Amino acid sequence: MTGEVVRDSRFLLNYGLLVMTLTHTLTHVFGNLYIASFPILRDEFSLSIQQLGVLAAIPPLCEALLYLPAGMITDKVGSKRMLLVSLAFAVVGSLMAAMSFTPTMVILAASLVYLNTTAYHPASYSFTTHLFRQNARPRALGIHGAGGTLGVALGPLTMSLFIGLLGLTWRHVYLFWAVPLSLSIALILRLREESPNDGMSYEELPGGQDIGEPKSLFTKGLMILLVFVAVRTVALQIVGIFMPLFIVDERGFTVEQMGIIYGGSSLTGLLAAPAGGFLAARFGSKRWLSASVVMGMAMLILVAAAPGGILFSIAYIVYGFVGTLGMAARSTLIANLTPSSRRGVGYALLFLPSSIMAAISPLFAAGLIGLFGMWQLFPISILISVVSLAILVLGIKEP
């Protein structure tokens, strides 16, 4: 029988989770690849910091406009169909990027590959949470998240490989990734659509609800969590969006070295994401998410203080590691705060504030750089992180 999924949470690495993890890798290749290419795009098209800010803002703005519709469609037509749509966006966008020779074409291509994640996230997270009991979800979401962080890392790393060792261009990187994305469609086709009422793949009450599951989608806890996500995104984005330029211009690394450092920081998520999932299951999602924010602020201080060379590289890579530790906890909180039948919309809501703030933050950061310089982004980011931590600790009750 094709398309069969093991639906027993005792088996953590079932076919469904493996496919979700692999496709999560492929869909996230382009996010940091796009940002890592900014030093090259700046020189190729003679762009200013403000123009780069616009290039950074438009794709997540497109995401923000379509996240809620994507979540609603996921709940209506099912995760499998939306996963196929997301991969189609990614393939078309990567091919368009490979043929882009103007900033406008680059923005269009980047918007398509960003829309890939818009369709993918509500579908894949909803599918994954329906596979596992509540107490197993943090671990499963940690493994799923590891795939995404691997993809975030592979984009800049393959750019360094293609440009530094093979003598190719950034366009060839996009062309390369179109191939495994196309092949992954076959893996999705073998999945059997999961639904909240299909089998006993998780603990449930009569009517298909998880134990302690809220009956309403728009609860106070969910709204506060979304505010936390929005504020935290600003803190991360104003530093992260221009980090490739900071590494090259302020710390003296080459573009190829920057790709390795920038990608290596995300590559640590391959260990940090599942470790964070297991720790969230052990200590509780809210408590562990709060701890990860504190650790992230501490490491960002070290990144700002490191003068360059090996010290900066180590600090930034460890910063990437601790930044991923809270991913599974955040995703688990959303699953616990939303009805299983509305989980597609729930995860769309989770990523919606991130997309909105990711569209605003580059313009905000570019303005701050023009006023104060690039280094001043670090203390501003830490101050905003403190605000986000207060919202999380004081506003959300652990489900």
Secondary structure, DSSP 8 states (H G I E B T S, - for coil): -TT-----TT-SS-HHHHHHHHHHHHHTHHHHHHHHTHHHHHHHHT--HHHHHHHHHHHHHHHHHHHHHHHHHHHHH-HHHHHHHHHHHHHHHHHHHHT--SHHHHHHHHHHHHHHHHHHHHHHHHHHHHHS-GGGHHHHHHHHHHHHHHHHHHHHHHHHIIIIIS---HHHHHHHHHHHHHHHHHHHHT-----TTSSSSS--BTTTB-TT--S-SS-HHHHHHHHHHHHHHHHHHHHHTTHHHIIIIIT---HHHHHHHHHHHHHTHHHHHHHHHHHHHHH-HHHHHHHHHHHHHHHHHHHHH--SHHHHHHHHHHHHHHHHTTHHHHHHHHHHHS-GGGHHHHHHHHHHHHHHHHHHHHHHHHHHHHHH-STTHHHHHHHHHHHHHHHHHHH----
